[in-house]
Amino acid sequence: MILSLFDQFQSPITIWIPLMIIALSLPWLFFPHQATRWTSNRLLSLQNWFLSNFTQQMFFPINIPGHKWALLLASLMVFLITLNTMGLLPYTFTPTTQLSMNMGFAIPIWLATVVLGMKTQPTHALAHLLPEGTPTPLIPVLIIIETISLFIRPLALGVRLTANLTAGHLLIQLISTAAMVLLSISPMAAILTMVLLFLLTLLEIAVAMIQAYVFALLLSLYLQENV
């Protein structure tokens, strides 16, 4: 039973071809593109409105030099939202349940913000490692603690996204299995379980979107500290 629950998180392979590549490239096909017409359709207008509001709210407290990152973080958030929500469809694979992939998103962008801070304002970047007014005996300890907290940030980003999506998928599978078992034993209990499953699916759709937003938001906060 334990193996069957976690089999859904294994990267599928067909004819020695990892389907992870298809799962990563497929979302870009669903994004509407700019048309040559003067007037755009409703889907494109909704996408432009959402992205403009997102970038305005996220980059409002960031200095002007940091606005160059708007395209990268907005594209990353839309990409993660698409991967997370498409993974809730039946007989699909969710790449963002893989910790290695989420770490591959988090580490390069986090490292780029740290390198940017060290390059543009090294004094301000190093000042985060030692709060002002720290007693002298605590200086070595606080520097070690702040350094560990700095390097643990990308790990926290990847683990948070992986854990939330994995827990949601496991709950959906457990409740759906319980509904199928109860269908022949107690139809009324099975109906109530299906209602619970429907509500949980709606919650997971919201979690999939919120986690993608939180992932991009935390990266923007790291950028704000170094710009």
Buried (B, 14 or more C-beta within 10 A) or exposed (E): EEEEEEEBBEBBEEEEEEBBEEBBEBBEEEEBEEEEEEEBEEEBEEBEEBBEEBBEEBBEEBEEEBEEBBEBBBBBBBBBBBBBBBBBEEEEBBBBBBBEBBBEBBBEBBEBBBEBBEEEEEEEBEEBBBEEEEEEEEEEEBBEEBEEEBEEBBBEBBBBBBBBBBEBBBBBBEBBBBBEEBBEEEEEBBEEBBEBBEEBBEEBBEBBBBBBBBBBBBBBBBBBBBB
